[in-house]
Amino acid sequence: MARTVLLINDNYEITELVRQQAAQMALRLDAIKDPVSGVKKLFEHAYDLLILNPETCKVEGLDVCRKARNHTPDLAIIVISPAFDEIDKIVSLEIGADDYLALPFNPRELAARIKSLFRRASALNRLPEEDGRVDSLEFGELAIDQTHRRVTIGRKEVELTAKEFELLTFLAKKPGRPYTREQILHKLWGYDSSGYDPLITTYVARLRAKIETNPEQPRYILTVRGVGYKFAEKESLASCGAKDNK
């Protein structure tokens, strides 16, 4: 079955460029000019990819991105815009975009970005037994179900976005191993630049707010000074749990 793409954009030339590339890649494309109609379409149908031009939506452009991410956590999102600076890129990624392209762009670059996102989605949707992953990661009350992409603390399910789940799983697979921000950025977003430290900091803070009893004194996601972050060793979590039960 062909993958489906929703384009929200009111520029004719951009729409035709994306339409031609989608045809070459055997993708089914729905192109919508009006952002309100685009969001409605997104909520009514299951798309694999959203390509969004914030200029189409004026002030509401990035809000459309946020709504899309909240509605469909696993949706791949590419933001395209002629007005990208480093702050725009970071903000776009922070609110849910997976990638961005500055206009004008080469159609081959668009194709490469789309293929990369689809490969990543396929890898994430692969069952644990298909790639040797452990089905469930458990750390005391915290349990990560990789098959169903669910996180629970005790009996309470924790609502995580796709990227938050990826970040937690990436760190939790290797307890005690420190990762630099660059390594995390490359793994989760495919970027090699070190200019996105605020993005990683934001995601770590959001994740801590959802899984830590006290985000100011985290037990699970720890800061490694001068390096980056790591997931706590099981031994240290066990000792913390013993102290909590005294």
Order of alpha helices (4+ residues) and beta strands (2+ residues): beta-alpha-beta-alpha-beta-alpha-alpha-beta-alpha-beta-alpha-alpha-beta-beta-beta-beta-alpha-beta-alpha-alpha-beta-beta-alpha
